């Protein structure tokens, strides 16, 4: 079994602790170091992994192990948020993107990274309205807001309401 996930993430640690036959990889680079694992292979993933990175890893796994069975377990909410941030920030002229979430959350960090790298939008990961600095909003006309899957809607709505009041 190959598990695609961040090595120190609680979900990855829990899954990898189930059996010594589970191999954890984080990226395409890790695939080159994998030995011949036999014909009957199965791969799955951390539910909050970046779906864009996951597609690349799964393609590389299929190239190396053509008979591998793959089960994509990205959380539906996570996938929708990742796709929405790409679509919105790409189709709009967005000057700044706030991701509301816990800085320790892999899901929130992935959203911020996707916004920053895939859409080239300045992105800040904040926990609440208290983290919004007036200096961040200088010369900013359009702001987008998203949040990690486990972020309470109340926090996200407070950020949106605050920004709308400016």
N, CA and C atoms as an extended XYZ file, in Angstrom:
498
Properties=species:S:1:pos:R:3:atomname:S:1:resname:S:1:resid:I:1 pbc="F F F"
N         0.855       -1.174        0.000 N   UNK     1
C         0.000        0.000        0.000 CA  UNK     1
C         0.897        1.231        0.000 C   UNK     1
N         0.581        2.156       -0.880 N   UNK     2
C         1.275        3.438       -0.923 CA  UNK     2
C         0.288        4.497       -0.452 C   UNK     2
N         0.701        5.283        0.526 N   UNK     3
C        -0.142        6.352        1.053 CA  UNK     3
C         0.524        7.678        0.732 C   UNK     3
N        -0.206        8.550        0.020 N   UNK     4
C         0.313        9.856       -0.361 CA  UNK     4
C        -0.174       10.874        0.668 C   UNK     4
N         0.776       11.466        1.398 N   UNK     5
C         0.400       12.440        2.414 CA  UNK     5
C         1.615       13.083        3.045 C   UNK     5
N         1.371       14.098        3.836 N   UNK     6
C         2.443       14.771        4.574 CA  UNK     6
C         2.864       13.876        5.731 C   UNK     6
N         4.150       13.609        5.837 N   UNK     7
C         4.652       12.630        6.818 CA  UNK     7
C         4.280       12.933        8.264 C   UNK     7
N         4.266       14.177        8.673 N   UNK     8
C         3.990       14.501       10.071 CA  UNK     8
C         2.532       14.854       10.338 C   UNK     8
N         1.670       14.672        9.348 N   UNK     9
C         0.252       14.976        9.531 CA  UNK     9
C        -0.392       13.854       10.351 C   UNK     9
N        -1.284       14.193       11.285 N   UNK    10
C        -1.912       13.161       12.125 CA  UNK    10
C        -2.594       12.038       11.334 C   UNK    10
N        -3.249       12.378       10.229 N   UNK    11
C        -3.918       11.349        9.424 CA  UNK    11
C        -2.896       10.376        8.835 C   UNK    11
N        -1.809       10.911        8.304 N   UNK    12
C        -0.761       10.070        7.724 CA  UNK    12
C        -0.119        9.193        8.790 C   UNK    12
N         0.157        9.764        9.940 N   UNK    13
C         0.756        8.984       11.025 CA  UNK    13
C        -0.169        7.858       11.476 C   UNK    13
N        -1.469        8.155       11.553 N   UNK    14
C        -2.427        7.124       11.971 CA  UNK    14
C        -2.488        5.990       10.956 C   UNK    14
N        -2.567        6.335        9.679 N   UNK    15
C        -2.657        5.310        8.634 CA  UNK    15
C        -1.369        4.496        8.565 C   UNK    15
N        -0.229        5.168        8.582 N   UNK    16
C         1.036        4.433        8.449 CA  UNK    16
C         1.308        3.542        9.657 C   UNK    16
N         0.698        3.860       10.783 N   UNK    17
C         0.861        3.038       11.974 CA  UNK    17
C         0.041        1.762       11.956 C   UNK    17
N        -0.838        1.625       10.977 N   UNK    18
C        -1.688        0.437       10.892 CA  UNK    18
C        -0.928       -0.808       10.454 C   UNK    18
N         0.115       -0.625        9.645 N   UNK    19
C         0.843       -1.771        9.111 CA  UNK    19
C         2.234       -1.347        8.654 C   UNK    19
N         3.179       -2.256        8.765 N   UNK    20
C         4.517       -1.957        8.252 CA  UNK    20
C         4.582       -2.152        6.736 C   UNK    20
N         3.463       -2.524        6.130 N   UNK    21
C         3.407       -2.694        4.666 CA  UNK    21
C         2.888       -1.436        3.971 C   UNK    21
N         2.709       -0.362        4.740 N   UNK    22
C         2.262        0.911        4.172 CA  UNK    22
C         3.481        1.805        3.980 C   UNK    22
N         3.668        2.258        2.743 N   UNK    23
C         4.773        3.150        2.402 CA  UNK    23
C         4.211        4.548        2.197 C   UNK    23
N         4.760        5.526        2.892 N   UNK    24
C         4.297        6.910        2.781 CA  UNK    24
C         5.192        7.669        1.811 C   UNK    24
N         4.550        8.382        0.885 N   UNK    25
C         5.279        9.284       -0.009 CA  UNK    25
C         4.595       10.645        0.037 C   UNK    25
N         5.384       11.691       -0.204 N   UNK    26
C         4.849       13.051       -0.185 CA  UNK    26
C         4.794       13.683       -1.570 C   UNK    26
N         5.643       13.207       -2.483 N   UNK    27
C         5.740       13.872       -3.782 CA  UNK    27
C         6.241       12.902       -4.848 C   UNK    27
N         6.257       13.391       -6.066 N   UNK    28
C         6.765       12.615       -7.194 CA  UNK    28
C         8.218       12.215       -6.951 C   UNK    28
N         8.981       13.075       -6.302 N   UNK    29
C        10.394       12.778       -6.029 CA  UNK    29
C        10.568       11.493       -5.229 C   UNK    29
N         9.623       11.200       -4.343 N   UNK    30
C         9.714        9.989       -3.522 CA  UNK    30
C         9.505        8.710       -4.335 C   UNK    30
N         8.833        8.816       -5.466 N   UNK    31
C         8.520        7.630       -6.274 CA  UNK    31
C         9.790        6.994       -6.833 C   UNK    31
N        10.750        7.810       -7.197 N   UNK    32
C        12.006        7.285       -7.753 CA  UNK    32
C        12.734        6.381       -6.766 C   UNK    32
N        12.528        6.597       -5.486 N   UNK    33
C        13.227        5.801       -4.470 CA  UNK    33
C        12.465        4.532       -4.087 C   UNK    33
N        11.257        4.370       -4.616 N   UNK    34
C        10.470        3.181       -4.277 CA  UNK    34
C        11.046        1.945       -4.956 C   UNK    34
N        11.147        0.854       -4.229 N   UNK    35
C        11.628       -0.400       -4.830 CA  UNK    35
C        10.507       -1.053       -5.639 C   UNK    35
N        10.805       -2.179       -6.232 N   UNK    36
C         9.770       -2.973       -6.894 CA  UNK    36
C         8.859       -3.500       -5.789 C   UNK    36
N         7.628       -3.054       -5.799 N   UNK    37
C         6.697       -3.421       -4.730 CA  UNK    37
C         5.751       -4.551       -5.125 C   UNK    37
N         6.010       -5.167       -6.253 N   UNK    38
C         5.173       -6.284       -6.684 CA  UNK    38
C         4.048       -5.835       -7.596 C   UNK    38
N         3.196       -6.792       -7.952 N   UNK    39
C         2.121       -6.513       -8.903 CA  UNK    39
C         0.855       -5.992       -8.248 C   UNK    39
N         0.587       -6.382       -7.037 N   UNK    40
C        -0.677       -6.034       -6.405 CA  UNK    40
C        -0.483       -4.820       -5.507 C   UNK    40
N        -0.615       -3.655       -6.125 N   UNK    41
C        -0.390       -2.412       -5.406 CA  UNK    41
C        -1.668       -1.602       -5.306 C   UNK    41
N        -1.781       -0.900       -4.198 N   UNK    42
C        -2.912       -0.019       -3.960 CA  UNK    42
C        -2.355        1.299       -3.438 C   UNK    42
N        -2.884        2.406       -3.933 N   UNK    43
C        -2.467        3.723       -3.451 CA  UNK    43
C        -3.696        4.530       -3.066 C   UNK    43
N        -3.558        5.270       -2.006 N   UNK    44
C        -4.598        6.188       -1.561 CA  UNK    44
C        -3.912        7.404       -0.959 C   UNK    44
N        -4.666        8.287       -0.347 N   UNK    45
C        -4.082        9.559        0.053 CA  UNK    45
C        -4.734       10.174        1.280 C   UNK    45
N        -4.006       11.145        1.817 N   UNK    46
C        -4.501       11.995        2.895 CA  UNK    46
C        -5.677       12.801        2.343 C   UNK    46
N        -6.742       12.938        3.119 N   UNK    47
C        -7.965       13.575        2.629 CA  UNK    47
C        -7.819       15.069        2.369 C   UNK    47
N        -6.814       15.715        2.962 N   UNK    48
C        -6.647       17.158        2.779 CA  UNK    48
C        -5.442       17.513        1.912 C   UNK    48
N        -4.890       16.552        1.212 N   UNK    49
C        -3.743       16.784        0.330 CA  UNK    49
C        -4.184       17.658       -0.846 C   UNK    49
N        -3.274       18.426       -1.417 N   UNK    50
C        -3.587       19.243       -2.588 CA  UNK    50
C        -3.983       18.340       -3.752 C   UNK    50
N        -5.185       18.559       -4.296 N   UNK    51
C        -5.624       17.685       -5.391 CA  UNK    51
C        -4.768       17.873       -6.639 C   UNK    51
N        -4.179       19.048       -6.810 N   UNK    52
C        -3.309       19.273       -7.970 CA  UNK    52
C        -2.018       18.472       -7.843 C   UNK    52
N        -1.428       18.495       -6.655 N   UNK    53
C        -0.220       17.704       -6.422 CA  UNK    53
C        -0.537       16.216       -6.506 C   UNK    53
N        -1.702       15.845       -5.997 N   UNK    54
C        -2.092       14.438       -5.991 CA  UNK    54
C        -2.225       13.886       -7.410 C   UNK    54
N        -2.803       14.667       -8.316 N   UNK    55
C        -2.935       14.221       -9.707 CA  UNK    55
C        -1.564       13.901      -10.302 C   UNK    55
N        -0.587       14.746      -10.021 N   UNK    56
C         0.770       14.544      -10.527 CA  UNK    56
C         1.394       13.282       -9.938 C   UNK    56
N         1.216       13.089       -8.633 N   UNK    57
C         1.773       11.907       -7.964 CA  UNK    57
C         1.109       10.639       -8.495 C   UNK    57
N        -0.214       10.653       -8.611 N   UNK    58
C        -0.918        9.461       -9.104 CA  UNK    58
C        -0.500        9.126      -10.535 C   UNK    58
N        -0.294       10.139      -11.379 N   UNK    59
C         0.150        9.877      -12.754 CA  UNK    59
C         1.527        9.213      -12.744 C   UNK    59
N         2.425        9.727      -11.910 N   UNK    60
C         3.772        9.147      -11.823 CA  UNK    60
C         3.722        7.721      -11.274 C   UNK    60
N         2.828        7.457      -10.332 N   UNK    61
C         2.674        6.092       -9.811 CA  UNK    61
C         2.176        5.151      -10.906 C   UNK    61
N         1.219        5.626      -11.712 N   UNK    62
C         0.700        4.794      -12.814 CA  UNK    62
C         1.792        4.517      -13.848 C   UNK    62
N         2.653        5.510      -14.076 N   UNK    63
C         3.756        5.321      -15.019 CA  UNK    63
C         4.729        4.252      -14.518 C   UNK    63
N         5.020        4.256      -13.224 N   UNK    64
C         5.975        3.303      -12.662 CA  UNK    64
C         5.340        1.937      -12.416 C   UNK    64
N         4.084        1.938      -11.987 N   UNK    65
C         3.363        0.695      -11.657 CA  UNK    65
C         2.048        0.673      -12.443 C   UNK    65
N         2.068        0.256      -13.707 N   UNK    66
C         0.882        0.323      -14.567 CA  UNK    66
C        -0.360       -0.397      -14.020 C   UNK    66
N        -0.181       -1.409      -13.188 N   UNK    67
C        -1.332       -2.167      -12.684 CA  UNK    67
C        -1.819       -1.680      -11.314 C   UNK    67
N        -1.284       -0.573      -10.838 N   UNK    68
C        -1.649       -0.083       -9.514 CA  UNK    68
C        -3.129        0.314       -9.462 C   UNK    68
N        -3.773        0.001       -8.360 N   UNK    69
C        -5.149        0.441       -8.122 CA  UNK    69
C        -5.059        1.694       -7.259 C   UNK    69
N        -5.743        2.750       -7.693 N   UNK    70
C        -5.664        4.027       -6.983 CA  UNK    70
C        -7.049        4.450       -6.528 C   UNK    70
N        -7.121        4.871       -5.273 N   UNK    71
C        -8.371        5.380       -4.711 CA  UNK    71
C        -8.119        6.799       -4.200 C   UNK    71
N        -8.669        7.779       -4.893 N   UNK    72
C        -8.533        9.186       -4.505 CA  UNK    72
C        -9.499        9.469       -3.355 C   UNK    72
N        -8.953        9.859       -2.218 N   UNK    73
C        -9.777       10.106       -1.032 CA  UNK    73
C        -9.797       11.575       -0.616 C   UNK    73
N        -9.521       12.487       -1.564 N   UNK    74
C        -9.587       13.909       -1.225 CA  UNK    74
C       -11.002       14.226       -0.760 C   UNK    74
N       -11.098       14.911        0.368 N   UNK    75
C       -12.379       15.340        0.922 CA  UNK    75
C       -13.081       16.244       -0.100 C   UNK    75
N       -14.384       16.027       -0.303 N   UNK    76
C       -15.153       16.794       -1.285 CA  UNK    76
C       -15.052       18.298       -1.002 C   UNK    76
N       -15.195       18.674        0.248 N   UNK    77
C       -15.113       20.086        0.629 CA  UNK    77
C       -13.733       20.655        0.305 C   UNK    77
N       -12.699       19.884        0.558 N   UNK    78
C       -11.328       20.314        0.260 CA  UNK    78
C       -11.150       20.537       -1.238 C   UNK    78
N       -11.610       19.579       -2.035 N   UNK    79
C       -11.480       19.691       -3.497 CA  UNK    79
C       -12.217       20.929       -4.016 C   UNK    79
N       -13.439       21.138       -3.546 N   UNK    80
C       -14.233       22.282       -4.006 CA  UNK    80
C       -13.539       23.595       -3.654 C   UNK    80
N       -13.015       23.692       -2.446 N   UNK    81
C       -12.340       24.921       -2.027 CA  UNK    81
C       -11.078       25.162       -2.857 C   UNK    81
N       -10.316       24.114       -3.125 N   UNK    82
C        -9.096       24.270       -3.922 CA  UNK    82
C        -9.437       24.708       -5.343 C   UNK    82
N       -10.438       24.079       -5.945 N   UNK    83
C       -10.830       24.441       -7.311 CA  UNK    83
C       -11.409       25.848       -7.364 C   UNK    83
N       -12.206       26.212       -6.357 N   UNK    84
C       -12.830       27.536       -6.336 CA  UNK    84
C       -11.791       28.644       -6.223 C   UNK    84
N       -10.789       28.442       -5.396 N   UNK    85
C        -9.774       29.485       -5.215 CA  UNK    85
C        -8.994       29.686       -6.512 C   UNK    85
N        -8.730       28.612       -7.228 N   UNK    86
C        -8.034       28.726       -8.514 CA  UNK    86
C        -8.918       29.440       -9.526 C   UNK    86
N       -10.154       29.008       -9.646 N   UNK    87
C       -11.077       29.596      -10.624 CA  UNK    87
C       -11.314       31.071      -10.343 C   UNK    87
N       -11.654       31.397       -9.104 N   UNK    88
C       -11.975       32.788       -8.784 CA  UNK    88
C       -10.759       33.690       -8.926 C   UNK    88
N        -9.643       33.309       -8.324 N   UNK    89
C        -8.460       34.173       -8.363 CA  UNK    89
C        -7.870       34.289       -9.760 C   UNK    89
N        -8.137       33.320      -10.626 N   UNK    90
C        -7.643       33.375      -12.000 CA  UNK    90
C        -8.567       34.214      -12.879 C   UNK    90
N        -9.879       34.111      -12.655 N   UNK    91
C       -10.853       34.792      -13.511 CA  UNK    91
C       -11.157       36.223      -13.078 C   UNK    91
N       -10.718       36.620      -11.923 N   UNK    92
C       -10.932       37.974      -11.414 CA  UNK    92
C        -9.573       38.654      -11.269 C   UNK    92
N        -9.612       39.964      -11.164 N   UNK    93
C        -8.384       40.688      -10.858 CA  UNK    93
C        -8.323       40.823       -9.342 C   UNK    93
N        -7.745       39.842       -8.689 N   UNK    94
C        -7.674       39.802       -7.231 CA  UNK    94
C        -6.297       40.297       -6.793 C   UNK    94
N        -6.314       41.293       -5.912 N   UNK    95
C        -5.058       41.857       -5.416 CA  UNK    95
C        -4.536       41.120       -4.189 C   UNK    95
N        -5.450       40.568       -3.400 N   UNK    96
C        -5.078       39.916       -2.146 CA  UNK    96
C        -6.099       38.833       -1.825 C   UNK    96
N        -5.610       37.704       -1.348 N   UNK    97
C        -6.490       36.608       -0.936 CA  UNK    97
C        -6.222       36.293        0.533 C   UNK    97
N        -7.286       36.272        1.323 N   UNK    98
C        -7.181       35.824        2.712 CA  UNK    98
C        -7.691       34.393        2.797 C   UNK    98
N        -6.919       33.536        3.413 N   UNK    99
C        -7.373       32.190        3.755 CA  UNK    99
C        -7.564       32.196        5.268 C   UNK    99
N        -8.788       31.945        5.709 N   UNK   100
C        -9.096       31.928        7.134 CA  UNK   100
C        -8.939       30.494        7.621 C   UNK   100
N        -8.067       30.312        8.609 N   UNK   101
C        -7.861       28.969        9.120 CA  UNK   101
C        -6.703       28.903       10.092 C   UNK   101
N        -6.571       27.782       10.709 N   UNK   102
C        -5.488       27.543       11.662 CA  UNK   102
C        -4.180       27.378       10.890 C   UNK   102
N        -3.130       28.115       11.264 N   UNK   103
C        -1.852       27.971       10.555 CA  UNK   103
C        -1.240       26.576       10.680 C   UNK   103
N        -1.721       25.769       11.612 N   UNK   104
C        -1.235       24.396       11.744 CA  UNK   104
C        -2.036       23.418       10.888 C   UNK   104
N        -3.124       23.903       10.295 N   UNK   105
C        -3.986       23.052        9.470 CA  UNK   105
C        -3.366       22.838        8.093 C   UNK   105
N        -3.120       21.586        7.742 N   UNK   106
C        -2.584       21.267        6.422 CA  UNK   106
C        -3.539       21.764        5.337 C   UNK   106
N        -4.829       21.616        5.573 N   UNK   107
C        -5.841       22.038        4.618 CA  UNK   107
C        -5.749       23.543        4.353 C   UNK   107
N        -5.683       24.337        5.406 N   UNK   108
C        -5.596       25.794        5.249 CA  UNK   108
C        -4.280       26.198        4.596 C   UNK   108
N        -3.189       25.579        5.005 N   UNK   109
C        -1.882       25.889        4.398 CA  UNK   109
C        -1.870       25.529        2.914 C   UNK   109
N        -2.471       24.388        2.554 N   UNK   110
C        -2.542       24.004        1.137 CA  UNK   110
C        -3.333       25.023        0.330 C   UNK   110
N        -4.461       25.486        0.877 N   UNK   111
C        -5.254       26.497        0.171 CA  UNK   111
C        -4.424       27.753       -0.077 C   UNK   111
N        -3.711       28.190        0.950 N   UNK   112
C        -2.879       29.387        0.803 CA  UNK   112
C        -1.786       29.162       -0.242 C   UNK   112
N        -1.166       27.991       -0.204 N   UNK   113
C        -0.110       27.682       -1.171 CA  UNK   113
C        -0.675       27.624       -2.592 C   UNK   113
N        -1.827       27.016       -2.762 N   UNK   114
C        -2.453       26.934       -4.087 CA  UNK   114
C        -2.767       28.330       -4.604 C   UNK   114
N        -3.338       29.169       -3.755 N   UNK   115
C        -3.656       30.531       -4.169 CA  UNK   115
C        -2.394       31.274       -4.592 C   UNK   115
N        -1.366       31.156       -3.791 N   UNK   116
C        -0.104       31.875       -4.049 CA  UNK   116
C         0.603       31.348       -5.298 C   UNK   116
N         0.739       30.030       -5.418 N   UNK   117
C         1.552       29.472       -6.506 CA  UNK   117
C         0.788       29.271       -7.805 C   UNK   117
N        -0.455       28.846       -7.719 N   UNK   118
C        -1.204       28.541       -8.944 CA  UNK   118
C        -1.848       29.775       -9.559 C   UNK   118
N        -2.161       30.793       -8.735 N   UNK   119
C        -2.820       31.976       -9.279 CA  UNK   119
C        -1.958       33.229       -9.171 C   UNK   119
N        -0.792       33.088       -8.546 N   UNK   120
C         0.141       34.215       -8.380 CA  UNK   120
C        -0.517       35.391       -7.653 C   UNK   120
N        -1.417       35.088       -6.733 N   UNK   121
C        -2.105       36.103       -5.948 CA  UNK   121
C        -1.450       36.197       -4.576 C   UNK   121
N        -1.161       37.422       -4.141 N   UNK   122
C        -0.637       37.584       -2.775 CA  UNK   122
C        -1.673       36.989       -1.823 C   UNK   122
N        -1.231       36.090       -0.956 N   UNK   123
C        -2.146       35.351       -0.089 CA  UNK   123
C        -1.644       35.366        1.342 C   UNK   123
N        -2.577       35.628        2.256 N   UNK   124
C        -2.252       35.639        3.679 CA  UNK   124
C        -3.151       34.653        4.412 C   UNK   124
N        -2.554       33.823        5.236 N   UNK   125
C        -3.294       32.881        6.072 CA  UNK   125
C        -3.547       33.565        7.409 C   UNK   125
N        -4.825       33.748        7.749 N   UNK   126
C        -5.190       34.425        8.996 CA  UNK   126
C        -6.129       33.536        9.800 C   UNK   126
N        -6.145       33.760       11.115 N   UNK   127
C        -7.047       32.991       11.970 CA  UNK   127
C        -8.364       33.710       12.207 C   UNK   127
N        -8.337       35.054       12.158 N   UNK   128
C        -9.554       35.824       12.438 CA  UNK   128
C        -9.379       37.256       11.951 C   UNK   128
N       -10.418       38.064       12.151 N   UNK   129
C       -10.388       39.482       11.797 CA  UNK   129
C        -9.211       40.181       12.470 C   UNK   129
N        -8.873       39.754       13.663 N   UNK   130
C        -7.783       40.384       14.421 CA  UNK   130
C        -6.447       40.336       13.680 C   UNK   130
N        -6.301       39.424       12.741 N   UNK   131
C        -5.044       39.284       11.996 CA  UNK   131
C        -4.965       40.179       10.761 C   UNK   131
N        -6.042       40.874       10.442 N   UNK   132
C        -6.040       41.756        9.267 CA  UNK   132
C        -5.351       43.062        9.642 C   UNK   132
N        -4.305       43.385        8.890 N   UNK   133
C        -3.537       44.608        9.143 CA  UNK   133
C        -3.889       45.641        8.067 C   UNK   133
N        -4.156       46.882        8.474 N   UNK   134
C        -4.452       47.925        7.484 CA  UNK   134
C        -3.360       48.047        6.416 C   UNK   134
N        -2.109       47.820        6.803 N   UNK   135
C        -1.008       47.933        5.837 CA  UNK   135
C        -1.116       46.885        4.722 C   UNK   135
N        -1.736       45.738        5.027 N   UNK   136
C        -1.909       44.700        4.003 CA  UNK   136
C        -2.896       45.132        2.922 C   UNK   136
N        -3.765       46.074        3.270 N   UNK   137
C        -4.834       46.471        2.357 CA  UNK   137
C        -4.507       47.723        1.546 C   UNK   137
N        -3.314       48.296        1.754 N   UNK   138
C        -2.917       49.466        0.963 CA  UNK   138
C        -2.800       49.072       -0.501 C   UNK   138
N        -3.332       49.898       -1.371 N   UNK   139
C        -3.294       49.677       -2.822 CA  UNK   139
C        -4.017       48.403       -3.234 C   UNK   139
N        -4.947       47.935       -2.427 N   UNK   140
C        -5.714       46.726       -2.735 CA  UNK   140
C        -7.144       47.131       -3.075 C   UNK   140
N        -7.617       46.690       -4.237 N   UNK   141
C        -8.990       46.978       -4.649 CA  UNK   141
C        -9.904       45.775       -4.483 C   UNK   141
N        -9.388       44.591       -4.835 N   UNK   142
C       -10.220       43.386       -4.804 CA  UNK   142
C        -9.568       42.340       -3.906 C   UNK   142
N       -10.361       41.836       -2.959 N   UNK   143
C        -9.898       40.815       -2.022 CA  UNK   143
C       -10.782       39.582       -2.179 C   UNK   143
N       -10.169       38.412       -2.186 N   UNK   144
C       -10.945       37.170       -2.134 CA  UNK   144
C       -10.726       36.537       -0.766 C   UNK   144
N       -11.715       35.765       -0.321 N   UNK   145
C       -11.651       35.115        0.987 CA  UNK   145
C       -12.095       33.672        0.830 C   UNK   145
N       -11.325       32.773        1.408 N   UNK   146
C       -11.712       31.367        1.484 CA  UNK   146
C       -11.281       30.877        2.855 C   UNK   146
N       -11.596       29.627        3.148 N   UNK   147
C       -11.232       29.100        4.460 CA  UNK   147
C       -10.986       27.609        4.386 C   UNK   147
N       -10.232       27.132        5.360 N   UNK   148
C        -9.985       25.706        5.476 CA  UNK   148
C       -11.284       24.975        5.784 C   UNK   148
N       -11.324       23.699        5.463 N   UNK   149
C       -12.548       22.906        5.625 CA  UNK   149
C       -13.027       22.842        7.072 C   UNK   149
N       -12.122       22.920        8.029 N   UNK   150
C       -12.527       22.821        9.436 CA  UNK   150
C       -12.685       24.184       10.107 C   UNK   150
N       -12.547       25.260        9.346 N   UNK   151
C       -12.701       26.605        9.903 CA  UNK   151
C       -14.180       26.900       10.108 C   UNK   151
N       -14.564       27.330       11.308 N   UNK   152
C       -15.975       27.666       11.537 CA  UNK   152
C       -16.438       28.778       10.594 C   UNK   152
N       -17.612       28.608       10.011 N   UNK   153
C       -18.170       29.610        9.092 CA  UNK   153
C       -18.259       30.977        9.750 C   UNK   153
N       -18.509       30.992       11.043 N   UNK   154
C       -18.621       32.251       11.787 CA  UNK   154
C       -17.354       33.092       11.615 C   UNK   154
N       -16.185       32.470       11.703 N   UNK   155
C       -14.925       33.210       11.551 CA  UNK   155
C       -14.778       33.771       10.143 C   UNK   155
N       -15.101       32.948        9.161 N   UNK   156
C       -14.996       33.387        7.765 CA  UNK   156
C       -15.972       34.524        7.496 C   UNK   156
N       -17.203       34.385        7.985 N   UNK   157
C       -18.215       35.427        7.784 CA  UNK   157
C       -17.824       36.733        8.467 C   UNK   157
N       -17.175       36.651        9.630 N   UNK   158
C       -16.706       37.859       10.318 CA  UNK   158
C       -15.642       38.575        9.484 C   UNK   158
N       -14.746       37.816        8.865 N   UNK   159
C       -13.715       38.413        8.010 CA  UNK   159
C       -14.368       39.095        6.815 C   UNK   159
N       -15.310       38.416        6.185 N   UNK   160
C       -15.998       38.991        5.018 CA  UNK   160
C       -16.747       40.262        5.409 C   UNK   160
N       -17.487       40.216        6.521 N   UNK   161
C       -18.247       41.389        6.976 CA  UNK   161
C       -17.315       42.564        7.274 C   UNK   161
N       -16.192       42.280        7.909 N   UNK   162
C       -15.227       43.337        8.214 CA  UNK   162
C       -14.700       43.970        6.927 C   UNK   162
N       -14.312       43.153        5.972 N   UNK   163
C       -13.775       43.681        4.715 CA  UNK   163
C       -14.833       44.481        3.955 C   UNK   163
N       -16.075       44.021        3.986 N   UNK   164
C       -17.152       44.746        3.303 CA  UNK   164
C       -17.436       46.090        3.965 C   UNK   164
N       -17.145       46.200        5.253 N   UNK   165
C       -17.413       47.447        5.982 CA  UNK   165
C       -16.375       48.532        5.700 C   UNK   165
N       -15.269       48.157        5.089 N   UNK   166
C       -14.199       49.136        4.832 CA  UNK   166
C       -14.530       50.047        3.665 C   UNK   166
